[in-house]
Amino acid sequence: MTYYETKIGKIIEEEFDSRMGNAVVSYIMDKGISNIKEITDEQIEKLEGNGLITQDFVQSLVRCARRICNECEWIELIEFIRLHLWCTPTVHDVYLYKEDFNDESFAELLDNLDLDESEVGEEIKLFAVVDKDCLKE
């Protein structure tokens, strides 16, 4: 799933700017979900800009953060952070061959994967999602 297909990504796109995902999440982490949920429209209207950012920017940021906090579960936020902001996950195919195991260790592997030997041929293909930055070259 890409950034734009996630619930949080769509909210950021609708309320603010897709390039500001990090800013919105940082604001949520700084202020706290429960505190942001309590912000009213009147409070947002009173927010002012400063020498670096405009009033409209600040208000859009807070409005976007409030909508995310009200419409999304915290686990969705954690997943969004993990998969779309601070790492670039890649999927690798991992093949495990029966011949590389002894009978006991292969049976243990099947048990851990909740697979029956009748469901598996001579190999098991797994998909591993990893952060490409943590791979050794």
DSSP file with accessible surface (Angstrom, degrees, kcal/mol):
  #  RESIDUE AA STRUCTURE BP1 BP2  ACC     N-H-->O    O-->H-N    N-H-->O    O-->H-N    TCO  KAPPA ALPHA  PHI   PSI    X-CA   Y-CA   Z-CA
    1    1 A M              0   0  155      0, 0.0     2,-0.1     0, 0.0     5,-0.0   0.000 360.0 360.0 360.0 132.1    0.0    0.0    0.0
    2    2 A T    >>  -     0   0   76      1,-0.1     3,-1.4     4,-0.0     4,-0.7  -0.410 360.0-101.2 -86.7 167.1    1.4    3.4   -1.0
    3    3 A Y  G >4 S+     0   0   32      1,-0.3     3,-1.0     2,-0.2     6,-0.3   0.872 121.4  52.4 -50.4 -44.5    1.4    6.5    1.1
    4    4 A Y  G 34 S+     0   0  136      1,-0.2    -1,-0.3     5,-0.1     9,-0.1   0.674 103.5  57.6 -73.8 -17.2   -1.6    7.9   -0.8
    5    5 A E  G <4 S+     0   0  106     -3,-1.4    -1,-0.2     4,-0.1    -2,-0.2   0.585  87.0  95.0 -89.2 -11.5   -3.8    4.8   -0.3
    6    6 A T  S <X S-     0   0   14     -3,-1.0     4,-2.4    -4,-0.7     5,-0.2  -0.455  82.8-121.4 -79.1 155.2   -3.6    4.9    3.5
    7    7 A K  H  > S+     0   0   93      2,-0.2     4,-2.0     1,-0.2     5,-0.1   0.929 115.1  46.1 -59.3 -44.5   -6.3    6.6    5.5
    8    8 A I  H  > S+     0   0    3      1,-0.2     4,-2.6     2,-0.2     5,-0.2   0.915 110.4  53.1 -67.8 -41.9   -3.8    8.9    7.1
    9    9 A G  H  > S+     0   0    0     -6,-0.3     4,-2.3     1,-0.2    -1,-0.2   0.907 109.1  49.7 -60.0 -40.0   -2.2    9.7    3.8
   10   10 A K  H  X S+     0   0  109     -4,-2.4     4,-2.5     2,-0.2    -1,-0.2   0.898 110.2  50.4 -66.4 -39.8   -5.6   10.6    2.3
   11   11 A I  H  X S+     0   0    3     -4,-2.0     4,-3.0     2,-0.2     5,-0.4   0.936 111.0  48.4 -63.9 -45.2   -6.4   12.9    5.3
   12   12 A I  H  X S+     0   0    0     -4,-2.6     4,-2.2     1,-0.2    -2,-0.2   0.924 112.7  49.0 -61.4 -41.9   -3.0   14.7    4.9
   13   13 A E  H  < S+     0   0   98     -4,-2.3    -1,-0.2    -5,-0.2    -2,-0.2   0.911 116.9  41.5 -63.5 -41.7   -3.6   15.1    1.2
   14   14 A E  H  < S+     0   0  125     -4,-2.5    -2,-0.2     1,-0.2    -1,-0.2   0.887 125.2  32.1 -73.9 -41.4   -7.2   16.5    1.7
   15   15 A E  H  < S-     0   0   58     -4,-3.0    -2,-0.2    -5,-0.2    -3,-0.2   0.709 133.7 -10.8 -91.7 -22.9   -6.5   18.8    4.7
   16   16 A F  S  < S-     0   0   37     -4,-2.2     2,-0.3    -5,-0.4    -3,-0.1   0.176  98.2 -52.3-142.3-103.9   -3.0   19.9    4.2
   17   17 A D    >   -     0   0   45     -5,-0.1     3,-2.5     1,-0.1    -4,-0.1  -0.935  33.0-129.7-160.2 131.2   -0.2   18.9    1.8
   18   18 A S  G >  S+     0   0   26     -2,-0.3     3,-0.9     1,-0.3    -5,-0.1   0.753 107.4  62.4 -60.9 -21.3    1.2   15.4    1.1
   19   19 A R  G 3  S+     0   0  193      1,-0.2     3,-0.3     2,-0.1    -1,-0.3   0.577  93.9  65.8 -77.6  -7.5    4.7   16.7    1.6
   20   20 A M  G <>  +     0   0   53     -3,-2.5     4,-2.4     1,-0.2    -1,-0.2   0.182  60.5 114.0-103.9  18.0    3.9   17.6    5.2
   21   21 A G  H <> S+     0   0    3     -3,-0.9     4,-2.5     1,-0.2     5,-0.3   0.916  79.2  49.8 -54.4 -44.7    3.4   14.1    6.6
   22   22 A N  H  > S+     0   0   76     -3,-0.3     4,-2.5     1,-0.2    -1,-0.2   0.904 110.3  50.4 -62.4 -40.7    6.4   14.4    8.8
   23   23 A A  H  > S+     0   0   37      2,-0.2     4,-2.3     1,-0.2    -2,-0.2   0.923 111.6  47.5 -65.0 -43.1    5.3   17.8   10.2
   24   24 A V  H  X S+     0   0    0     -4,-2.4     4,-2.5     2,-0.2    -2,-0.2   0.943 114.6  45.3 -64.5 -47.0    1.8   16.5   11.0
   25   25 A V  H  X S+     0   0    0     -4,-2.5     4,-2.7    -5,-0.2     5,-0.2   0.912 112.1  52.0 -65.8 -39.5    3.1   13.4   12.7
   26   26 A S  H  X S+     0   0   60     -4,-2.5     4,-2.2    -5,-0.3    -1,-0.2   0.912 109.7  49.9 -62.1 -40.9    5.7   15.3   14.6
   27   27 A Y  H  X S+     0   0   44     -4,-2.3     4,-2.7     2,-0.2     5,-0.3   0.930 110.9  49.3 -62.8 -44.9    3.1   17.7   15.8
   28   28 A I  H  X S+     0   0    3     -4,-2.5     4,-2.6     1,-0.2    -2,-0.2   0.926 112.8  47.3 -60.8 -43.6    0.9   14.8   17.0
   29   29 A M  H  < S+     0   0  121     -4,-2.7    -1,-0.2     1,-0.2    -2,-0.2   0.862 114.4  47.5 -67.4 -34.4    3.8   13.2   18.8
   30   30 A D  H  < S+     0   0  118     -4,-2.2    -2,-0.2    -5,-0.2    -1,-0.2   0.911 123.1  30.3 -73.1 -43.3    4.7   16.6   20.4
   31   31 A K  H  < S-     0   0   95     -4,-2.7     4,-0.2    -5,-0.2    -2,-0.2   0.744 108.2-120.8 -91.5 -27.4    1.2   17.6   21.6
   32   32 A G     X  -     0   0   24     -4,-2.6     4,-2.2    -5,-0.3     5,-0.2   0.324  15.9-100.7  93.0 138.2   -0.3   14.1   22.2
   33   33 A I  H  > S+     0   0   53      1,-0.2     4,-2.3     2,-0.2     5,-0.2   0.916 119.3  49.6 -59.3 -48.0   -3.4   12.5   20.7
   34   34 A S  H  > S+     0   0   76      1,-0.2     4,-0.8     2,-0.2    -1,-0.2   0.887 111.7  49.1 -65.1 -35.8   -5.8   13.2   23.5
   35   35 A N  H >4 S+     0   0   97     -4,-0.2     3,-0.5     1,-0.2     4,-0.3   0.903 111.1  49.5 -67.7 -40.6   -4.8   16.9   23.7
   36   36 A I  H >< S+     0   0    0     -4,-2.2     3,-1.5     1,-0.2    -2,-0.2   0.874 102.9  60.8 -67.8 -36.1   -5.2   17.4   20.0
   37   37 A K  H 3< S+     0   0  102     -4,-2.3    -1,-0.2     1,-0.3    -2,-0.2   0.802 101.5  55.4 -59.9 -28.1   -8.7   15.8   20.1
   38   38 A E  T << S+     0   0  140     -4,-0.8    -1,-0.3    -3,-0.5     2,-0.2   0.546  79.1 113.1 -84.6  -7.8   -9.8   18.5   22.5
   39   39 A I    <   -     0   0   32     -3,-1.5     2,-0.2    -4,-0.3    -3,-0.0  -0.474  57.3-148.3 -69.1 131.6   -8.8   21.4   20.2
   40   40 A T     >  -     0   0   57     -2,-0.2     4,-2.0     1,-0.1     5,-0.2  -0.550  24.5-111.2 -97.7 165.2  -11.9   23.3   18.9
   41   41 A D  H  > S+     0   0   86      1,-0.2     4,-2.4     2,-0.2     5,-0.2   0.873 119.4  55.9 -60.0 -37.6  -12.5   25.1   15.7
   42   42 A E  H  > S+     0   0  126      1,-0.2     4,-1.1     2,-0.2    -1,-0.2   0.896 106.7  49.0 -63.1 -41.0  -12.5   28.4   17.6
   43   43 A Q  H  > S+     0   0  101      1,-0.2     4,-0.5     2,-0.2     3,-0.3   0.898 110.4  51.1 -65.5 -39.2   -9.0   27.7   19.0
   44   44 A I  H >< S+     0   0    1     -4,-2.0     3,-1.3     1,-0.2    -2,-0.2   0.916 106.1  55.0 -63.9 -41.5   -7.8   26.8   15.5
   45   45 A E  H 3< S+     0   0  116     -4,-2.4    -1,-0.2     1,-0.3    -2,-0.2   0.798 105.5  53.9 -63.1 -25.8   -9.1   30.1   14.2
   46   46 A K  H 3< S+     0   0  163     -4,-1.1    -1,-0.3    -3,-0.3    -2,-0.2   0.585  82.3 111.8 -85.4 -10.9   -7.1   32.0   16.8
   47   47 A L    <<  -     0   0   57     -3,-1.3     2,-0.3    -4,-0.5    12,-0.1  -0.393  53.3-158.1 -66.4 139.7   -3.8   30.4   15.9
   48   48 A E        -     0   0  155      1,-0.1    -2,-0.1    -2,-0.1    -1,-0.0  -0.810   9.6-125.9-117.2 159.2   -1.3   32.8   14.3
   49   49 A G        -     0   0   28     -2,-0.3     2,-0.2     1,-0.1     5,-0.2  -0.098  22.0-150.1 -84.6-170.0    1.7   32.4   12.1
   50   50 A N        -     0   0  102      3,-2.8    -1,-0.1    -2,-0.0     5,-0.1  -0.750  44.3 -65.2-145.6-164.0    5.2   33.7   12.8
   51   51 A G  S    S+     0   0   86     -2,-0.2     3,-0.1     1,-0.2    -2,-0.0   0.719 131.7  38.5 -65.7 -19.9    8.1   34.9   10.8
   52   52 A L  S    S+     0   0  164      1,-0.2     2,-0.4     2,-0.0    -1,-0.2   0.808 120.4  30.5 -99.1 -38.4    8.7   31.4    9.4
   53   53 A I  S    S-     0   0   60      3,-0.0    -3,-2.8     4,-0.0    -1,-0.2  -0.948  76.6-118.0-129.6 149.6    5.2   30.1    8.7
   54   54 A T     >  -     0   0   92     -2,-0.4     4,-2.1    -5,-0.2     5,-0.2  -0.322  26.8-113.3 -80.6 164.4    1.9   31.6    7.8
   55   55 A Q  H  > S+     0   0   94      1,-0.2     4,-2.6     2,-0.2     5,-0.2   0.903 118.4  54.9 -60.7 -42.8   -1.3   31.6    9.8
   56   56 A D  H  > S+     0   0  108      1,-0.2     4,-2.5     2,-0.2    -1,-0.2   0.902 106.8  51.2 -60.4 -39.6   -2.9   29.4    7.2
   57   57 A F  H  > S+     0   0   62      2,-0.2     4,-2.5     1,-0.2    -1,-0.2   0.945 111.4  46.3 -62.4 -50.1   -0.1   26.9    7.4
   58   58 A V  H  X S+     0   0   23     -4,-2.1     4,-2.4     1,-0.2     5,-0.2   0.930 114.0  47.8 -60.2 -46.3   -0.4   26.6   11.2
   59   59 A Q  H  X S+     0   0   18     -4,-2.6     4,-2.6     1,-0.2     5,-0.2   0.911 112.3  49.0 -64.6 -40.6   -4.2   26.3   11.1
   60   60 A S  H  X S+     0   0   16     -4,-2.5     4,-2.5    -5,-0.2     5,-0.2   0.906 110.5  51.9 -64.9 -40.1   -4.1   23.6    8.3
   61   61 A L  H  X S+     0   0   21     -4,-2.5     4,-2.5    -5,-0.2    -2,-0.2   0.948 113.6  42.4 -60.2 -49.3   -1.5   21.7   10.3
   62   62 A V  H  X S+     0   0    3     -4,-2.4     4,-2.7     2,-0.2     5,-0.2   0.915 114.1  51.2 -68.3 -40.8   -3.5   21.6   13.5
   63   63 A R  H  X S+     0   0   60     -4,-2.6     4,-2.2    -5,-0.2    -1,-0.2   0.927 112.3  47.3 -62.0 -42.3   -6.8   20.9   11.6
   64   64 A C  H  X S+     0   0    0     -4,-2.5     4,-2.3    -5,-0.2    -2,-0.2   0.932 112.4  48.8 -64.8 -46.6   -5.1   18.0    9.8
   65   65 A A  H  X S+     0   0    0     -4,-2.5     4,-2.5    -5,-0.2    -2,-0.2   0.914 110.8  51.1 -61.3 -41.9   -3.6   16.6   13.0
   66   66 A R  H  X S+     0   0   41     -4,-2.7     4,-2.1     1,-0.2    -1,-0.2   0.925 109.5  50.0 -63.3 -42.0   -7.0   16.9   14.8
   67   67 A R  H  X S+     0   0   55     -4,-2.2     4,-2.4     2,-0.2     5,-0.2   0.923 111.3  48.7 -64.0 -42.2   -8.8   15.0   12.0
   68   68 A I  H  X S+     0   0    2     -4,-2.3     4,-2.1     1,-0.2    -1,-0.2   0.942 111.7  49.5 -61.6 -45.0   -6.2   12.2   12.1
   69   69 A C  H  < S+     0   0    5     -4,-2.5    -1,-0.2     1,-0.2    -2,-0.2   0.848 116.4  42.5 -64.4 -33.5   -6.5   11.9   15.9
   70   70 A N  H  < S+     0   0   87     -4,-2.1    -1,-0.2    -5,-0.2    -2,-0.2   0.815 122.9  35.0 -82.7 -30.8  -10.3   11.8   15.7
   71   71 A E  H  < S+     0   0   85     -4,-2.4     2,-0.3    -5,-0.2    -2,-0.2   0.617 109.8  62.2-101.9 -14.8  -10.6    9.4   12.8
   72   72 A C  S  < S-     0   0   14     -4,-2.1     2,-0.2    -5,-0.2     0, 0.0  -0.864  73.7-122.8-119.4 150.2   -7.7    7.0   13.1
   73   73 A E    >>  -     0   0  128     -2,-0.3     4,-1.5     1,-0.1     3,-0.6  -0.503  31.3-114.7 -80.5 155.0   -6.6    4.5   15.7
   74   74 A W  H 3> S+     0   0  160      1,-0.2     4,-2.4     2,-0.2     5,-0.2   0.859 116.5  59.8 -61.3 -31.8   -3.2    4.9   17.3
   75   75 A I  H 3> S+     0   0   93      1,-0.2     4,-2.5     2,-0.2    -1,-0.2   0.869 101.7  53.7 -66.9 -32.8   -2.0    1.6   15.7
   76   76 A E  H <> S+     0   0   61     -3,-0.6     4,-2.4     2,-0.2    -1,-0.2   0.892 108.9  49.7 -64.7 -38.5   -2.8    3.1   12.2
   77   77 A L  H  X S+     0   0   13     -4,-1.5     4,-2.6     2,-0.2    -2,-0.2   0.929 110.7  48.7 -66.1 -44.0   -0.6    6.1   13.1
   78   78 A I  H  X S+     0   0   84     -4,-2.4     4,-2.7     1,-0.2    -2,-0.2   0.926 113.0  47.9 -62.3 -44.3    2.3    3.8   14.3
   79   79 A E  H  X S+     0   0   99     -4,-2.5     4,-2.8     2,-0.2     5,-0.3   0.911 110.5  51.8 -64.3 -40.7    2.0    1.7   11.1
   80   80 A F  H  X>S+     0   0    4     -4,-2.4     4,-2.4     2,-0.2     5,-0.6   0.932 111.9  46.6 -61.4 -43.7    1.9    4.9    8.9
   81   81 A I  I  X>S+     0   0   24     -4,-2.6     5,-1.9     3,-0.2     4,-1.3   0.950 115.5  45.6 -62.0 -48.6    5.1    6.1   10.6
   82   82 A R  I  <5S+     0   0  135     -4,-2.7    -2,-0.2    -5,-0.2    -1,-0.2   0.901 124.3  30.2 -65.0 -41.3    6.8    2.8   10.3
   83   83 A L  I  <5S+     0   0   39     -4,-2.8    -1,-0.2    -5,-0.2    -2,-0.2   0.730 131.1  24.4 -94.8 -22.6    5.9    2.1    6.7
   84   84 A H  I  <5S+     0   0   44     -4,-2.4    -3,-0.2    -5,-0.3    -2,-0.1   0.567 120.7  34.4-124.5 -11.4    5.7    5.5    5.1
   85   85 A L  I  <<S+     0   0   31     -4,-1.3    -3,-0.2    -5,-0.6    -4,-0.1   0.817 118.6  23.4-110.7 -58.4    7.7    8.2    6.9
   86   86 A W  S   <S+     0   0  120     -5,-1.9     2,-0.3     1,-0.1    -4,-0.1   0.304 119.7  31.2-107.9  12.5   10.9    7.1    8.5
   87   87 A C        -     0   0   25     -6,-0.3    -1,-0.1     2,-0.0    44,-0.0  -0.977  65.0-134.4-156.9 155.2   11.9    4.0    6.5
   88   88 A T        -     0   0   79     -2,-0.3    44,-1.8    -4,-0.0    45,-0.2  -0.898  30.0-151.6-110.6  99.5   11.5    2.8    3.0
   89   89 A P  E     -A  131   0A  43      0, 0.0     2,-0.3     0, 0.0    42,-0.2  -0.427  11.8-169.4 -74.0 146.0   10.4   -0.9    3.3
   90   90 A T  E     -A  130   0A  42     40,-3.0    40,-2.8    -2,-0.1     2,-0.5  -0.950  17.9-128.4-128.4 154.5   11.2   -3.3    0.6
   91   91 A V  E     -A  129   0A  90     -2,-0.3     2,-0.4    38,-0.2    38,-0.2  -0.891  23.1-171.2-107.2 130.0   10.0   -6.8    0.1
   92   92 A H  E     -A  128   0A  78     36,-2.6    36,-3.0    -2,-0.5     2,-0.4  -0.949  22.2-127.1-118.9 141.1   12.4   -9.7   -0.5
   93   93 A D  E     -A  127   0A  82     -2,-0.4     2,-0.5    34,-0.2    34,-0.2  -0.741  25.0-166.0 -83.6 131.9   11.6  -13.2   -1.4
   94   94 A V  E     -A  126   0A  55     32,-3.1    32,-3.6    -2,-0.4     2,-0.5  -0.988   1.5-160.7-121.8 123.8   13.1  -15.7    1.0
   95   95 A Y  E     -A  125   0A  92     -2,-0.5     2,-0.5    30,-0.2    30,-0.2  -0.906   3.9-167.0-107.4 130.3   13.3  -19.4   -0.1
   96   96 A L  E     -A  124   0A  39     28,-2.7    28,-2.6    -2,-0.5     2,-0.4  -0.980  12.2-152.6-114.8 122.5   13.7  -22.1    2.5
   97   97 A Y  E >   -A  123   0A  89     -2,-0.5     3,-1.8    26,-0.2    26,-0.2  -0.818  15.2-138.8-102.0 134.7   14.6  -25.5    1.0
   98   98 A K  G >  S+     0   0   46     24,-2.6     3,-2.0    -2,-0.4    -1,-0.1   0.861 102.1  63.2 -56.8 -35.7   13.7  -28.7    2.8
   99   99 A E  G 3  S+     0   0  160     23,-0.4    -1,-0.3     1,-0.3    24,-0.1   0.700  94.0  62.3 -65.8 -18.9   17.0  -30.3    1.9
  100  100 A D  G <  S+     0   0  114     -3,-1.8     2,-0.3     2,-0.1    -1,-0.3   0.469 101.9  61.0 -84.9  -2.2   18.8  -27.6    4.0
  101  101 A F  S <  S-     0   0   63     -3,-2.0     2,-0.2    -4,-0.2    -5,-0.0  -0.852  81.3-122.1-119.0 156.6   17.1  -28.8    7.2
  102  102 A N     >  -     0   0  101     -2,-0.3     4,-2.6     1,-0.1     5,-0.3  -0.526  42.2 -99.8 -86.4 168.5   17.1  -32.1    9.1
  103  103 A D  H  > S+     0   0  137      1,-0.2     4,-2.1     2,-0.2     5,-0.2   0.889 121.5  48.9 -58.3 -40.4   13.7  -33.7    9.6
  104  104 A E  H  > S+     0   0  155      2,-0.2     4,-2.1     1,-0.2    -1,-0.2   0.930 113.3  44.5 -67.7 -45.5   13.4  -32.4   13.1
  105  105 A S  H  > S+     0   0   36      2,-0.2     4,-2.3     1,-0.2    -2,-0.2   0.871 113.2  51.5 -70.6 -32.7   14.3  -28.8   12.4
  106  106 A F  H  X S+     0   0    4     -4,-2.6     4,-2.6     2,-0.2    -1,-0.2   0.924 109.7  50.0 -68.8 -39.3   12.0  -28.7    9.3
  107  107 A A  H  X S+     0   0   51     -4,-2.1     4,-2.3    -5,-0.3    -2,-0.2   0.903 110.6  50.1 -63.5 -40.0    9.1  -30.1   11.3
  108  108 A E  H  X S+     0   0  114     -4,-2.1     4,-2.6     2,-0.2    -1,-0.2   0.909 109.7  51.1 -64.7 -41.5    9.7  -27.4   13.9
  109  109 A L  H  X S+     0   0   32     -4,-2.3     4,-1.9     2,-0.2    -2,-0.2   0.942 110.5  48.4 -60.9 -46.7    9.8  -24.7   11.2
  110  110 A L  H  <>S+     0   0    6     -4,-2.6     5,-3.0     1,-0.2     4,-0.3   0.904 111.2  51.0 -61.1 -40.3    6.5  -25.9    9.8
  111  111 A D  H ><5S+     0   0  112     -4,-2.3     3,-1.3     1,-0.2    -1,-0.2   0.926 109.6  49.6 -63.2 -43.6    5.0  -25.9   13.3
  112  112 A N  H 3<5S+     0   0  109     -4,-2.6    -1,-0.2     1,-0.3    -2,-0.2   0.813 113.6  46.4 -65.4 -29.8    6.2  -22.4   13.9
  113  113 A L  T 3<5S-     0   0   64     -4,-1.9    -1,-0.3    -5,-0.2    -2,-0.2   0.377 112.1-121.0 -91.2   3.7    4.7  -21.2   10.6
  114  114 A D  T < 5 +     0   0  145     -3,-1.3     2,-0.3    -4,-0.3    -3,-0.2   0.909  66.8 138.6  54.6  45.2    1.4  -23.1   11.3
  115  115 A L      < -     0   0   60     -5,-3.0     2,-0.3    -6,-0.1    -1,-0.2  -0.897  49.2-135.7-117.3 151.3    1.9  -25.2    8.2
  116  116 A D    >>  -     0   0   91     -2,-0.3     3,-1.9    -3,-0.1     4,-0.6  -0.793  23.8-121.2-101.5 146.7    1.3  -28.9    7.6
  117  117 A E  G >4 S+     0   0  103     -2,-0.3     3,-1.0     1,-0.3    -1,-0.1   0.841 113.2  61.8 -59.4 -28.0    3.8  -30.9    5.6
  118  118 A S  G 34 S+     0   0  103      1,-0.2    -1,-0.3    -3,-0.0    -3,-0.0   0.746 101.0  53.9 -69.6 -20.5    1.1  -31.8    3.1
  119  119 A E  G <4 S+     0   0  130     -3,-1.9     2,-0.4     2,-0.1    -1,-0.2   0.597 103.5  67.3 -85.5 -12.0    0.8  -28.0    2.3
  120  120 A V    <<  -     0   0   22     -3,-1.0     4,-0.1    -4,-0.6   -10,-0.0  -0.911  60.2-168.5-117.6 135.9    4.5  -27.7    1.6
  121  121 A G        -     0   0   48      2,-0.6    -1,-0.1    -2,-0.4    -2,-0.1   0.407  64.2 -51.3 -87.3-129.2    6.6  -29.1   -1.3
  122  122 A E  S    S+     0   0  131    -25,-0.1   -24,-2.6   -24,-0.1   -23,-0.4   0.488 122.5  35.9 -91.2  -5.3   10.3  -29.1   -1.3
  123  123 A E  E     -A   97   0A  90    -26,-0.2    -2,-0.6   -25,-0.1     2,-0.4  -0.987  62.9-145.7-146.3 157.4   10.5  -25.3   -0.6
  124  124 A I  E     -A   96   0A  11    -28,-2.6   -28,-2.7    -2,-0.3     2,-0.6  -0.991  14.7-152.8-122.3 128.1    8.8  -22.6    1.3
  125  125 A K  E     -A   95   0A  93     -2,-0.4     2,-0.3   -30,-0.2   -30,-0.2  -0.914  17.4-177.7-104.2 122.0    8.6  -19.1   -0.2
  126  126 A L  E     -A   94   0A  58    -32,-3.6   -32,-3.1    -2,-0.6     2,-0.5  -0.838  21.0-139.1-113.7 153.7    8.4  -16.3    2.4
  127  127 A F  E     -A   93   0A 131     -2,-0.3     2,-0.5   -34,-0.2   -34,-0.2  -0.967  18.9-163.8-113.4 120.8    8.1  -12.6    1.8
  128  128 A A  E     -A   92   0A  33    -36,-3.0   -36,-2.6    -2,-0.5     2,-0.6  -0.908   7.3-153.6-109.3 126.1   10.2  -10.5    4.2
  129  129 A V  E     +A   91   0A  88     -2,-0.5     2,-0.3   -38,-0.2   -38,-0.2  -0.881  28.5 165.7 -98.0 121.0    9.5   -6.7    4.6
  130  130 A V  E     -A   90   0A  40    -40,-2.8   -40,-3.0    -2,-0.6     2,-0.6  -0.929  45.0-107.6-134.4 158.3   12.6   -4.9    5.6
  131  131 A D  E >   -A   89   0A  47     -2,-0.3     3,-2.1   -42,-0.2     4,-0.4  -0.763  29.9-142.5 -81.5 119.9   13.9   -1.4    5.8
  132  132 A K  G >  S+     0   0  108    -44,-1.8     3,-0.9    -2,-0.6    -1,-0.1   0.769  96.8  65.3 -61.9 -22.1   16.4   -1.2    3.0
  133  133 A D  G 3  S+     0   0  122      1,-0.2    -1,-0.3   -45,-0.2   -46,-0.0   0.731  97.8  54.5 -70.5 -20.9   18.7    1.0    5.1
  134  134 A C  G <  S+     0   0   87     -3,-2.1     2,-0.3     2,-0.1    -1,-0.2   0.508  84.7 104.7 -93.0  -1.9   19.3   -1.9    7.5
  135  135 A L  S <  S-     0   0   75     -3,-0.9     2,-0.3    -4,-0.4    -3,-0.0  -0.559  72.5-126.0 -77.7 139.9   20.5   -4.3    4.9
  136  136 A K              0   0  205     -2,-0.3    -2,-0.1     1,-0.0    -1,-0.1  -0.649 360.0 360.0 -81.8 139.6   24.2   -5.0    4.7
  137  137 A E              0   0  240     -2,-0.3    -1,-0.0     0, 0.0     0, 0.0  -0.594 360.0 360.0 -91.8 360.0   25.6   -4.5    1.3
